[in-house]
Amino acid sequence: MSRATRLVVAMSRTMHAPASLPRVCPRTARARRADALVPSSSSPFFGFPVPPVFDPAVAISAVAEAILKTPMVLKSYGSVRVAIDAPIDAAVARGEVRRVEITGTGWSSPRSLTCRNIEFIVDEPCALDVEAAMQMRGILLKRPARGRARLTFDSRDFGNFLSHPLLRAAAAARREERGFDFVFEGGETARVCGSEGFLEYSGVLGASGERRTVRMRPMEGSRVDARLVGDVGDETFERSMASFFERLVIDLEGTELRYRDMTIDPARSTVDFELDLCVRKFPSPNIQF
């Protein structure tokens, strides 16, 4: 091989030789290998999906929704939503939450208490019994918490409310305390007259058996105006009827609802009952309402 040929071959080998890799610091190399072994939140870990971080607030919300949706609590419903806001560490260690919100539409209980919309909100710090919730014993509070509630009724819902055992129990308690002697009929006799801005219902005076029809309007300052329909007036009866609703308290076996105000919607012919809320537990799997 001539000298020129040997020079060409040498140059060809040099041009096709692999380039040498830059030298990597041993510490950097170890860090790269460690990163390759740690999966991201969206990538599998050695072929298995990475479990999400356990959030007790989400778990308790799901348990509460499941309890509400059981036939023992709700016979039917349009929607049920429970949202609990809590720091993960405080919720795990002490069951502390910042806010609890329960909302729904189209609720109907086994005893035919119905509403178009419902809203329960506790927006003050409270402590839940996490163990009771995870055992499906309901949402139990370690201490009572206060909040607000709203129930939206149409005419049918209002009639069901007036004839429901919970309201009749409240009327019976008032009868023992103050001699309130009126039996609500409910049913089709109850109406939400949106365009006129009043509620109408009928009932019977317990002592005389006299049937009376009442029209009720919301007033300022949580007051109620109640008037008899017809020519006969009875101011004492009308005042006692207004006072009954102004002081109304309903106990849902651990959740106390106290009347605060009401608003009549003329467009939808519905009434919103605004209520003060005091919660010891909600919901209970054996609640009867």
Backbone as CSV, one residue per row, in Angstrom:
resi,resn,N_x,N_y,N_z,CA_x,CA_y,CA_z,C_x,C_y,C_z
1,MET,0.867,-1.186,0.000,0.000,0.000,0.000,0.904,1.236,0.000
2,SER,0.555,2.113,-0.889,1.395,3.304,-0.999,1.150,4.220,0.172
3,ARG,2.049,5.160,0.342,1.934,6.113,1.442,0.663,6.946,1.323
4,ALA,0.278,7.307,0.132,-0.932,8.119,-0.068,-2.174,7.348,0.313
5,THR,-2.182,6.025,-0.070,-3.341,5.180,0.263,-3.490,5.039,1.759
6,ARG,-2.348,4.788,2.460,-2.404,4.652,3.924,-2.918,5.929,4.573
7,LEU,-2.611,7.077,4.057,-3.060,8.356,4.610,-4.565,8.521,4.445
8,VAL,-5.123,8.106,3.301,-6.576,8.192,3.055,-7.343,7.296,4.009
9,VAL,-6.860,6.041,4.194,-7.532,5.093,5.110,-7.533,5.628,6.526
10,ALA,-6.454,6.185,6.985,-6.363,6.723,8.347,-7.337,7.869,8.544
11,MET,-7.432,8.749,7.545,-8.362,9.871,7.658,-9.804,9.389,7.696
12,SER,-10.130,8.343,6.929,-11.491,7.795,6.915,-11.871,7.223,8.268
13,ARG,-10.953,6.477,8.915,-11.230,5.914,10.249,-11.459,7.014,11.291
14,THR,-10.724,8.058,11.174,-10.864,9.161,12.132,-12.219,9.840,11.987
15,MET,-12.677,10.041,10.768,-13.948,10.726,10.526,-15.135,9.914,10.998
16,HIS,-15.097,8.556,10.975,-16.229,7.693,11.341,-16.142,7.169,12.760
17,ALA,-15.129,7.557,13.471,-15.019,7.073,14.851,-16.055,7.763,15.727
18,PRO,-16.693,7.039,16.722,-17.700,7.650,17.610,-17.087,8.744,18.446
19,ALA,-17.900,9.839,18.625,-17.414,10.944,19.450,-17.396,10.526,20.901
20,SER,-16.422,10.949,21.623,-16.326,10.591,23.048,-17.346,11.398,23.840
21,LEU,-18.028,10.740,24.828,-19.034,11.393,25.667,-18.367,12.285,26.685
22,PRO,-19.037,13.404,27.034,-18.448,14.276,28.059,-18.432,13.585,29.408
23,ARG,-17.488,13.851,30.199,-17.350,13.228,31.498,-18.393,13.799,32.455
24,VAL,-19.102,12.904,33.168,-20.162,13.294,34.084,-19.690,13.115,35.510
25,CYS,-20.002,14.098,36.349,-19.660,14.026,37.766,-20.362,12.835,38.414
26,PRO,-19.671,12.030,39.201,-20.309,10.866,39.843,-21.564,11.228,40.629
27,ARG,-21.592,12.387,41.355,-22.767,12.781,42.133,-23.966,13.028,41.203
28,THR,-23.696,13.690,40.059,-24.767,13.936,39.082,-25.297,12.647,38.506
29,ALA,-24.424,11.717,38.233,-24.839,10.421,37.681,-25.738,9.684,38.665
30,ARG,-25.378,9.695,39.974,-26.209,9.019,40.974,-27.586,9.676,41.074
31,ALA,-27.643,11.025,41.008,-28.917,11.739,41.089,-29.818,11.400,39.909
32,ARG,-29.185,11.261,38.706,-29.972,10.913,37.530,-30.559,9.512,37.661
33,ARG,-29.765,8.582,38.190,-30.279,7.215,38.359,-31.409,7.196,39.393
34,ALA,-31.315,7.991,40.471,-32.370,8.034,41.492,-33.657,8.622,40.927
35,ASP,-33.532,9.695,40.113,-34.715,10.300,39.505,-35.426,9.325,38.599
36,ALA,-34.655,8.480,37.910,-35.266,7.512,37.005,-36.083,6.476,37.753
37,LEU,-35.750,6.235,39.038,-36.456,5.224,39.826,-37.679,5.781,40.548
38,VAL,-37.819,7.102,40.658,-38.944,7.711,41.366,-39.991,8.130,40.352
39,PRO,-41.212,7.552,40.435,-42.234,7.882,39.438,-42.872,9.220,39.728
40,SER,-43.411,9.855,38.696,-44.202,11.067,38.890,-45.598,10.671,39.338
41,SER,-46.415,11.667,39.717,-47.760,11.370,40.217,-48.647,10.764,39.144
42,SER,-48.257,10.949,37.860,-49.086,10.431,36.781,-48.487,9.210,36.096
43,SER,-47.284,8.778,36.521,-46.649,7.647,35.863,-46.690,6.420,36.758
44,PRO,-46.666,5.217,36.176,-46.717,4.004,36.987,-45.402,3.770,37.715
45,PHE,-45.511,3.054,38.817,-44.345,2.716,39.617,-44.031,1.239,39.383
46,PHE,-42.975,0.974,38.579,-42.614,-0.394,38.192,-43.826,-1.137,37.619
47,GLY,-44.630,-0.423,36.805,-45.775,-1.071,36.166,-47.059,-0.975,36.946
48,PHE,-47.036,-0.477,38.207,-48.238,-0.352,39.015,-48.613,1.119,39.157
49,PRO,-49.955,1.440,39.161,-50.354,2.837,39.313,-50.005,3.363,40.695
50,VAL,-49.640,4.616,40.761,-49.280,5.225,42.031,-50.554,5.611,42.771
51,PRO,-50.782,5.143,44.004,-52.002,5.498,44.733,-52.007,6.971,45.089
52,PRO,-53.198,7.636,45.026,-53.262,9.048,45.392,-53.081,9.221,46.895
53,VAL,-52.754,10.433,47.302,-52.612,10.730,48.719,-53.975,10.620,49.388
54,PHE,-54.074,9.908,50.518,-55.346,9.721,51.210,-55.805,11.037,51.830
55,ASP,-57.001,11.470,51.487,-57.580,12.691,52.027,-58.817,12.302,52.833
56,PRO,-58.763,12.364,54.169,-59.904,11.943,54.981,-61.147,12.783,54.737
57,ALA,-60.996,14.061,54.382,-62.163,14.900,54.115,-62.953,14.357,52.924
58,VAL,-62.244,13.930,51.882,-62.905,13.355,50.716,-63.575,12.031,51.076
59,ALA,-62.889,11.217,51.883,-63.439,9.918,52.291,-64.699,10.093,53.130
60,ILE,-64.669,11.029,54.085,-65.832,11.254,54.943,-66.990,11.826,54.130
61,SER,-66.703,12.703,53.169,-67.747,13.237,52.299,-68.434,12.116,51.533
62,ALA,-67.642,11.185,51.026,-68.201,10.059,50.274,-69.065,9.176,51.166
63,VAL,-68.626,8.950,52.415,-69.405,8.142,53.354,-70.737,8.828,53.651
64,ALA,-70.702,10.151,53.889,-71.932,10.887,54.197,-72.911,10.842,53.022
65,GLU,-72.392,10.994,51.800,-73.260,10.907,50.632,-73.882,9.514,50.523
66,ALA,-73.087,8.485,50.789,-73.597,7.113,50.713,-74.700,6.886,51.738
67,ILE,-74.545,7.436,52.950,-75.567,7.282,53.982,-76.850,7.995,53.568
68,LEU,-76.722,9.215,53.062,-77.906,9.964,52.646,-78.673,9.254,51.534
69,LYS,-77.954,8.581,50.654,-78.590,7.944,49.505,-79.238,6.606,49.830
70,THR,-79.082,6.122,51.062,-79.725,4.861,51.427,-81.233,5.069,51.530
71,PRO,-82.048,4.064,51.194,-83.514,4.208,51.250,-84.037,4.533,52.648
72,MET,-83.281,4.206,53.692,-83.721,4.522,55.048,-83.712,6.026,55.299
73,VAL,-82.869,6.771,54.558,-82.769,8.215,54.752,-83.527,8.960,53.660
74,LEU,-83.279,8.632,52.406,-83.957,9.276,51.297,-84.626,8.233,50.411
75,LYS,-85.928,8.385,50.259,-86.672,7.478,49.378,-86.328,7.750,47.924
76,SER,-86.154,9.024,47.606,-85.743,9.419,46.253,-85.040,10.764,46.341
77,TYR,-84.274,11.082,45.309,-83.537,12.344,45.274,-83.119,12.643,43.842
78,GLY,-82.920,13.946,43.584,-82.366,14.347,42.299,-80.854,14.391,42.361
79,SER,-80.334,15.051,43.402,-78.889,15.117,43.597,-78.586,15.198,45.083
80,VAL,-77.408,14.692,45.433,-76.909,14.738,46.815,-75.424,15.074,46.739
81,ARG,-75.014,16.084,47.482,-73.602,16.457,47.487,-73.183,16.839,48.901
82,VAL,-72.073,16.259,49.347,-71.480,16.598,50.641,-70.049,17.051,50.387
83,ALA,-69.699,18.235,50.850,-68.348,18.779,50.674,-67.800,19.165,52.040
84,ILE,-66.650,18.597,52.385,-65.991,18.885,53.659,-64.625,19.481,53.358
85,ASP,-64.355,20.619,53.961,-63.081,21.307,53.775,-62.267,21.147,55.055
86,ALA,-61.083,20.547,54.927,-60.257,20.309,56.113,-58.804,20.140,55.710
87,PRO,-57.872,20.659,56.526,-56.454,20.357,56.303,-56.226,18.861,56.541
88,ILE,-55.442,18.227,55.672,-55.273,16.779,55.759,-54.704,16.359,57.104
89,ASP,-53.653,17.029,57.590,-53.022,16.591,58.831,-53.966,16.730,60.021
90,ALA,-54.729,17.847,60.096,-55.654,18.041,61.207,-56.831,17.077,61.126
91,ALA,-57.293,16.788,59.907,-58.415,15.866,59.747,-58.026,14.464,60.176
92,VAL,-56.814,14.043,59.844,-56.356,12.702,60.211,-56.135,12.596,61.720
93,ALA,-55.460,13.575,62.291,-55.075,13.488,63.698,-56.231,13.767,64.647
94,ARG,-57.049,14.798,64.344,-58.051,15.227,65.318,-59.461,15.331,64.746
95,GLY,-59.651,15.051,63.470,-60.969,15.147,62.865,-61.458,16.566,62.700
96,GLU,-60.550,17.543,62.691,-60.942,18.940,62.609,-61.211,19.351,61.166
97,VAL,-62.317,20.070,60.973,-62.678,20.555,59.644,-63.029,22.032,59.734
98,ARG,-62.893,22.723,58.579,-63.183,24.155,58.539,-64.618,24.432,58.104
99,ARG,-65.175,23.550,57.288,-66.495,23.821,56.707,-67.136,22.517,56.266
100,VAL,-68.451,22.395,56.465,-69.230,21.261,55.979,-70.425,21.816,55.207
101,GLU,-70.633,21.305,54.005,-71.745,21.766,53.180,-72.474,20.565,52.600
102,ILE,-73.783,20.510,52.833,-74.632,19.444,52.306,-75.708,20.098,51.457
103,THR,-75.771,19.742,50.200,-76.761,20.313,49.292,-77.426,19.208,48.490
104,GLY,-78.611,19.509,47.988,-79.309,18.517,47.185,-80.546,19.095,46.525
105,THR,-81.117,18.318,45.612,-82.342,18.699,44.921,-83.282,17.502,44.893
106,GLY,-84.579,17.816,44.897,-85.592,16.778,44.730,-85.581,15.707,45.801
107,TRP,-85.395,16.091,47.063,-85.332,15.101,48.142,-86.731,14.680,48.581
108,SER,-86.866,13.392,48.885,-88.099,12.846,49.445,-87.724,11.788,50.471
109,SER,-88.197,11.954,51.699,-87.854,11.022,52.767,-88.851,9.868,52.794
110,PRO,-88.557,8.799,53.526,-89.498,7.675,53.626,-90.868,8.080,54.176
111,ARG,-90.923,9.165,54.960,-92.195,9.627,55.516,-92.730,10.850,54.768
112,SER,-92.277,10.967,53.511,-92.810,11.952,52.562,-92.582,13.398,52.967
113,LEU,-91.453,13.681,53.594,-91.004,15.067,53.737,-90.213,15.387,52.478
114,THR,-90.674,16.360,51.705,-90.086,16.633,50.395,-89.638,18.089,50.309
115,CYS,-88.724,18.372,49.382,-88.297,19.742,49.110,-87.688,19.806,47.714
116,ARG,-87.772,20.988,47.103,-87.168,21.185,45.786,-85.654,21.286,45.907
117,ASN,-85.209,22.081,46.876,-83.777,22.268,47.111,-83.520,22.271,48.607
118,ILE,-82.325,21.858,48.973,-81.950,21.835,50.382,-80.477,22.214,50.503
119,GLU,-80.171,22.921,51.591,-78.794,23.363,51.807,-78.529,23.436,53.307
120,PHE,-77.493,22.728,53.746,-77.025,22.790,55.126,-75.562,23.232,55.080
121,ILE,-75.223,24.294,55.791,-73.845,24.783,55.798,-73.399,25.059,57.225
122,VAL,-72.313,24.419,57.620,-71.632,24.736,58.876,-70.296,25.340,58.481
123,ASP,-70.147,26.651,58.677,-68.926,27.324,58.229,-68.097,27.840,59.401
124,GLU,-68.145,27.113,60.503,-67.262,27.395,61.624,-66.463,26.128,61.934
125,PRO,-65.254,26.252,62.481,-64.452,25.057,62.768,-65.193,24.095,63.695
126,CYS,-65.120,22.821,63.361,-65.747,21.800,64.191,-64.904,20.530,64.111
127,ALA,-65.175,19.599,65.016,-64.388,18.366,65.105,-65.301,17.171,64.868
128,LEU,-64.952,16.345,63.885,-65.724,15.161,63.541,-65.128,13.918,64.186
129,ASP,-65.997,12.950,64.449,-65.554,11.635,64.902,-65.244,10.814,63.648
130,VAL,-63.977,10.776,63.274,-63.580,10.111,62.026,-63.891,8.621,62.082
131,GLU,-63.670,7.991,63.209,-63.918,6.550,63.335,-65.391,6.230,63.103
132,ALA,-66.296,7.044,63.663,-67.730,6.815,63.475,-68.113,6.956,62.008
133,ALA,-67.524,7.942,61.326,-67.843,8.152,59.914,-67.386,6.963,59.069
134,MET,-66.163,6.487,59.304,-65.645,5.381,58.500,-66.378,4.078,58.788
135,GLN,-67.044,3.981,59.942,-67.834,2.794,60.277,-69.294,2.950,59.855
136,MET,-69.582,4.008,59.074,-70.925,4.263,58.541,-71.948,4.500,59.656
137,ARG,-71.507,5.069,60.782,-72.432,5.406,61.868,-72.888,6.851,61.778
138,GLY,-72.591,7.510,60.670,-73.013,8.877,60.477,-71.893,9.858,60.740
139,ILE,-72.197,11.144,60.539,-71.233,12.205,60.799,-71.520,12.730,62.205
140,LEU,-70.712,12.327,63.164,-70.885,12.727,64.560,-69.901,13.839,64.882
141,LEU,-70.372,14.842,65.586,-69.515,15.951,65.982,-69.118,15.798,67.447
142,LYS,-67.867,16.085,67.731,-67.392,16.001,69.112,-67.958,17.125,69.969
143,ARG,-68.373,18.202,69.328,-69.058,19.302,70.021,-70.036,19.926,69.025
144,PRO,-71.151,20.468,69.503,-72.146,21.052,68.588,-71.548,22.176,67.745
145,ALA,-72.007,22.270,66.516,-71.561,23.330,65.602,-72.790,24.039,65.041
146,ARG,-72.634,25.329,64.782,-73.762,26.120,64.299,-73.539,26.550,62.857
147,GLY,-74.648,26.710,62.161,-74.580,27.132,60.775,-75.934,27.625,60.312
148,ARG,-76.211,27.418,59.027,-77.469,27.888,58.456,-78.001,26.843,57.477
149,ALA,-79.302,26.906,57.246,-79.946,25.966,56.337,-80.994,26.696,55.515
150,ARG,-81.291,26.118,54.352,-82.353,26.648,53.505,-83.128,25.483,52.909
151,LEU,-84.447,25.526,53.043,-85.329,24.532,52.444,-86.244,25.250,51.459
152,THR,-86.318,24.755,50.232,-87.171,25.356,49.210,-88.365,24.440,48.968
153,PHE,-89.580,24.975,49.200,-90.822,24.219,49.052,-91.663,24.793,47.926
154,ASP,-92.312,23.914,47.159,-93.432,24.338,46.333,-94.706,23.994,47.112
155,SER,-95.872,24.135,46.484,-97.128,23.895,47.211,-97.210,22.471,47.740
156,ARG,-96.813,21.511,46.935,-96.861,20.107,47.380,-95.925,19.878,48.554
157,ASP,-94.708,20.410,48.480,-93.753,20.249,49.570,-94.269,20.890,50.862
158,PHE,-94.857,22.092,50.726,-95.372,22.798,51.895,-96.495,21.995,52.552
159,GLY,-97.366,21.408,51.727,-98.432,20.561,52.274,-97.885,19.334,52.985
160,ASN,-96.857,18.721,52.418,-96.229,17.561,53.070,-95.583,17.956,54.397
161,PHE,-94.989,19.154,54.420,-94.347,19.638,55.639,-95.370,19.852,56.754
162,LEU,-96.518,20.455,56.420,-97.524,20.753,57.439,-98.157,19.490,58.014
163,SER,-98.252,18.439,57.210,-98.869,17.201,57.693,-97.856,16.184,58.203
164,HIS,-96.582,16.547,58.209,-95.536,15.606,58.611,-95.491,15.457,60.134
165,PRO,-95.163,14.269,60.624,-95.072,14.058,62.081,-94.122,15.012,62.799
166,LEU,-93.058,15.468,62.121,-92.131,16.388,62.772,-92.816,17.709,63.117
167,LEU,-93.619,18.249,62.187,-94.319,19.497,62.481,-95.419,19.266,63.506
168,ARG,-96.098,18.137,63.417,-97.147,17.856,64.390,-96.564,17.667,65.790
169,ALA,-95.357,17.126,65.870,-94.693,17.012,67.177,-94.353,18.390,67.726
170,ALA,-93.916,19.297,66.832,-93.622,20.665,67.267,-94.893,21.362,67.736
171,ALA,-96.017,21.126,67.051,-97.293,21.720,67.461,-97.746,21.150,68.794
172,ALA,-97.531,19.847,69.003,-97.914,19.226,70.271,-97.097,19.791,71.424
173,ALA,-95.803,20.013,71.184,-94.954,20.602,72.225,-95.408,22.016,72.552
174,ARG,-95.796,22.785,71.547,-96.283,24.138,71.787,-97.629,24.093,72.522
175,ARG,-98.417,23.066,72.235,-99.711,22.940,72.914,-99.509,22.759,74.414
176,GLU,-98.516,21.960,74.786,-98.249,21.739,76.200,-97.699,22.991,76.872
177,GLU,-96.886,23.765,76.137,-96.252,24.943,76.721,-97.185,26.155,76.766
178,ARG,-97.875,26.411,75.663,-98.614,27.667,75.538,-100.072,27.489,75.143
179,GLY,-100.573,26.265,75.147,-101.967,26.047,74.820,-102.294,26.216,73.349
180,PHE,-101.288,26.084,72.466,-101.519,26.183,71.023,-102.380,25.001,70.590
181,ASP,-103.560,25.290,70.040,-104.533,24.224,69.797,-105.012,24.257,68.352
182,PHE,-104.135,23.849,67.450,-104.469,23.862,66.026,-103.840,22.650,65.376
183,VAL,-104.609,21.905,64.593,-104.129,20.715,63.890,-104.045,21.049,62.406
184,PHE,-102.830,21.077,61.871,-102.633,21.390,60.451,-103.137,20.246,59.584
185,GLU,-103.831,20.601,58.497,-104.296,19.577,57.566,-103.235,19.244,56.528
186,GLY,-102.556,20.251,56.014,-101.555,20.001,54.981,-102.195,19.510,53.704
187,GLY,-101.421,18.686,52.968,-101.930,18.133,51.717,-102.297,19.208,50.718
188,GLU,-103.416,19.016,50.013,-103.810,19.933,48.948,-104.378,21.247,49.470
189,THR,-104.632,21.336,50.776,-105.144,22.593,51.325,-104.038,23.643,51.452
190,ALA,-102.784,23.241,51.307,-101.649,24.166,51.445,-101.227,24.674,50.069
191,ARG,-100.961,25.959,49.986,-100.574,26.560,48.712,-99.487,27.603,48.936
192,VAL,-98.561,27.681,47.965,-97.613,28.786,47.900,-98.111,29.705,46.798
193,CYS,-98.683,30.829,47.190,-99.260,31.764,46.223,-98.206,32.810,45.885
194,GLY,-97.375,32.486,44.925,-96.224,33.327,44.630,-96.586,34.715,44.150
195,SER,-97.548,34.809,43.231,-97.892,36.111,42.670,-98.528,37.030,43.715
196,GLU,-99.249,36.445,44.687,-99.857,37.244,45.746,-98.924,37.423,46.940
197,GLY,-97.880,36.611,47.011,-96.889,36.771,48.067,-97.299,36.247,49.427
198,PHE,-98.066,35.151,49.464,-98.434,34.583,50.764,-98.514,33.056,50.688
199,LEU,-98.502,32.424,51.856,-98.750,30.996,52.009,-100.157,30.821,52.563
200,GLU,-100.835,29.790,52.092,-102.192,29.529,52.582,-102.292,28.080,53.028
201,TYR,-102.941,27.861,54.156,-103.122,26.506,54.674,-104.355,26.471,55.554
202,SER,-104.835,25.263,55.835,-106.038,25.081,56.646,-105.757,24.098,57.767
203,GLY,-106.667,24.110,58.734,-106.566,23.198,59.860,-107.798,23.298,60.724
204,VAL,-107.745,22.578,61.831,-108.907,22.467,62.702,-108.519,22.862,64.116
205,LEU,-109.359,23.662,64.759,-109.167,23.979,66.160,-109.514,22.748,66.997
206,GLY,-108.574,22.348,67.836,-108.764,21.103,68.570,-109.960,21.096,69.483
207,ALA,-110.232,22.194,70.163,-111.306,22.229,71.155,-112.687,22.223,70.513
208,SER,-112.884,23.080,69.515,-114.213,23.247,68.923,-114.426,22.437,67.658
209,GLY,-113.317,22.019,67.012,-113.453,21.323,65.737,-113.714,22.255,64.582
210,GLU,-113.627,23.558,64.816,-113.863,24.544,63.760,-112.702,24.549,62.773
211,ARG,-113.053,24.524,61.498,-112.034,24.534,60.452,-111.718,25.973,60.071
212,ARG,-110.400,26.283,59.978,-109.984,27.634,59.653,-108.909,27.613,58.568
213,THR,-108.921,28.650,57.735,-107.915,28.827,56.699,-107.125,30.094,57.002
214,VAL,-105.809,29.989,56.869,-104.908,31.064,57.255,-104.039,31.450,56.058
215,ARG,-103.796,32.747,55.927,-102.819,33.246,54.958,-101.672,33.896,55.733
216,MET,-100.458,33.554,55.344,-99.276,33.968,56.098,-98.267,34.628,55.166
217,ARG,-97.726,35.753,55.614,-96.741,36.492,54.832,-95.493,36.740,55.681
218,PRO,-94.325,36.760,55.025,-93.105,37.125,55.771,-93.059,38.627,56.018
219,MET,-92.534,38.999,57.179,-92.367,40.402,57.556,-90.896,40.645,57.871
220,GLU,-90.534,41.889,58.101,-89.154,42.218,58.429,-88.793,41.712,59.827
221,GLY,-87.493,41.444,59.999,-87.005,41.059,61.318,-87.464,39.696,61.777
222,SER,-87.565,38.729,60.855,-87.959,37.351,61.176,-89.385,37.249,61.707
223,ARG,-90.192,38.262,61.456,-91.574,38.228,61.908,-92.479,37.667,60.812
224,VAL,-93.637,37.169,61.256,-94.626,36.581,60.355,-95.970,37.252,60.606
225,ASP,-96.691,37.523,59.527,-98.052,38.051,59.630,-99.025,36.951,59.218
226,ALA,-99.945,36.578,60.116,-100.931,35.532,59.851,-102.324,36.126,59.947
227,ARG,-103.158,35.867,58.931,-104.518,36.403,58.904,-105.501,35.295,58.538
228,LEU,-106.649,35.296,59.227,-107.717,34.361,58.899,-108.377,34.761,57.590
229,VAL,-108.740,33.772,56.790,-109.476,34.023,55.555,-110.962,33.999,55.882
230,GLY,-111.693,35.011,55.445,-113.125,35.095,55.740,-113.446,36.328,56.556
231,ASP,-114.701,36.403,56.950,-115.181,37.588,57.656,-114.865,37.559,59.143
232,VAL,-114.651,36.375,59.692,-114.428,36.255,61.128,-112.977,36.567,61.457
233,GLY,-112.754,37.482,62.378,-111.403,37.812,62.823,-111.158,37.313,64.233
234,ASP,-109.944,36.942,64.500,-109.575,36.462,65.838,-108.107,36.826,66.047
235,GLU,-107.867,37.988,66.626,-106.500,38.472,66.767,-105.651,37.563,67.638
236,THR,-106.241,37.000,68.674,-105.487,36.103,69.566,-105.014,34.870,68.805
237,PHE,-105.909,34.288,68.001,-105.544,33.122,67.205,-104.486,33.480,66.169
238,GLU,-104.664,34.600,65.490,-103.718,35.008,64.449,-102.326,35.252,65.030
239,ARG,-102.285,35.859,66.201,-100.977,36.095,66.820,-100.333,34.795,67.258
240,SER,-101.123,33.861,67.779,-100.555,32.572,68.191,-100.057,31.780,66.989
241,MET,-100.731,31.908,65.843,-100.286,31.221,64.628,-98.975,31.808,64.121
242,ALA,-98.884,33.145,64.115,-97.634,33.784,63.692,-96.495,33.408,64.630
243,SER,-96.774,33.411,65.938,-95.751,33.080,66.928,-95.271,31.634,66.775
244,PHE,-96.165,30.738,66.385,-95.781,29.341,66.212,-94.669,29.207,65.181
245,PHE,-94.806,29.894,64.044,-93.778,29.794,63.007,-92.531,30.589,63.371
246,GLU,-92.703,31.732,64.011,-91.543,32.533,64.409,-90.651,31.792,65.401
247,ARG,-91.252,30.906,66.205,-90.511,30.163,67.221,-90.322,28.684,66.858
248,LEU,-90.614,28.355,65.606,-90.595,26.955,65.194,-89.207,26.337,65.314
249,VAL,-89.147,25.143,65.928,-87.911,24.376,66.046,-88.212,22.938,65.613
250,ILE,-87.420,22.433,64.661,-87.552,21.058,64.179,-86.275,20.306,64.543
251,ASP,-86.431,19.149,65.169,-85.275,18.340,65.556,-85.215,17.095,64.679
252,LEU,-84.183,17.031,63.835,-83.974,15.869,62.958,-83.018,14.877,63.621
253,GLU,-83.309,14.507,64.841,-82.528,13.497,65.551,-81.040,13.823,65.542
254,GLY,-80.714,15.004,66.019,-79.310,15.387,66.093,-78.992,16.663,65.347
255,THR,-79.914,17.096,64.466,-79.764,18.356,63.757,-80.971,19.221,64.072
256,GLU,-80.744,20.360,64.721,-81.839,21.231,65.131,-81.973,22.381,64.146
257,LEU,-83.194,22.579,63.650,-83.504,23.642,62.702,-84.441,24.636,63.380
258,ARG,-84.045,25.900,63.382,-84.842,26.948,64.039,-85.179,28.039,63.019
259,TYR,-86.460,28.389,62.937,-86.912,29.373,61.949,-86.189,30.703,62.111
260,ARG,-85.755,31.277,60.969,-85.133,32.598,60.973,-85.850,33.572,60.039
261,ASP,-86.250,33.090,58.840,-86.910,33.975,57.888,-87.463,33.134,56.748
262,MET,-88.258,33.745,55.887,-88.708,33.066,54.673,-88.857,34.072,53.559
263,THR,-88.684,33.576,52.330,-88.785,34.419,51.135,-89.651,33.692,50.114
264,ILE,-90.648,34.380,49.584,-91.536,33.791,48.586,-91.099,34.262,47.205
265,ASP,-90.898,33.306,46.304,-90.476,33.606,44.937,-91.718,33.644,44.040
266,PRO,-92.122,34.820,43.569,-93.347,34.888,42.758,-93.219,34.214,41.400
267,ALA,-92.009,34.174,40.851,-91.824,33.589,39.520,-91.987,32.070,39.557
268,ARG,-91.457,31.431,40.591,-91.503,29.965,40.670,-92.611,29.455,41.584
269,SER,-93.268,30.358,42.311,-94.271,29.973,43.319,-93.687,28.973,44.305
270,THR,-92.531,29.348,44.849,-91.872,28.553,45.882,-91.564,29.456,47.073
271,VAL,-91.305,28.834,48.205,-90.925,29.563,49.398,-89.620,28.984,49.920
272,ASP,-88.698,29.878,50.259,-87.435,29.482,50.885,-87.550,29.725,52.384
273,PHE,-87.442,28.656,53.167,-87.379,28.792,54.610,-85.907,28.884,55.008
274,GLU,-85.536,30.017,55.588,-84.176,30.222,56.084,-84.160,29.810,57.557
275,LEU,-83.231,28.945,57.908,-83.222,28.353,59.243,-81.840,28.449,59.877
276,ASP,-81.819,28.670,61.182,-80.575,28.536,61.934,-80.349,27.065,62.232
277,LEU,-79.102,26.665,62.176,-78.754,25.250,62.244,-77.825,24.985,63.422
278,CYS,-78.153,23.966,64.200,-77.261,23.487,65.256,-77.109,21.986,65.074
279,VAL,-75.881,21.546,64.813,-75.630,20.151,64.450,-74.849,19.447,65.554
280,ARG,-75.380,18.327,65.993,-74.645,17.400,66.852,-74.200,16.185,66.043
281,LYS,-75.079,15.743,65.147,-74.739,14.666,64.223,-75.646,14.784,63.005
282,PHE,-75.095,14.416,61.851,-75.876,14.402,60.615,-75.053,13.754,59.511
283,PRO,-75.617,12.822,58.769,-76.898,12.187,59.016,-76.699,10.923,59.837
284,SER,-77.764,10.394,60.406,-77.727,9.113,61.118,-78.343,8.041,60.225
285,PRO,-77.747,6.863,60.183,-78.308,5.821,59.308,-79.739,5.421,59.677
286,ASN,-80.143,5.626,60.940,-81.492,5.235,61.348,-82.419,6.428,61.543
287,ILE,-82.067,7.552,60.903,-82.907,8.738,61.032,-84.284,8.477,60.436
288,GLN,-85.311,8.995,61.077,-86.680,8.827,60.607,-87.278,10.214,60.374
289,PHE,-87.408,10.603,59.105,-88.058,11.881,58.825,-88.762,11.843,57.466
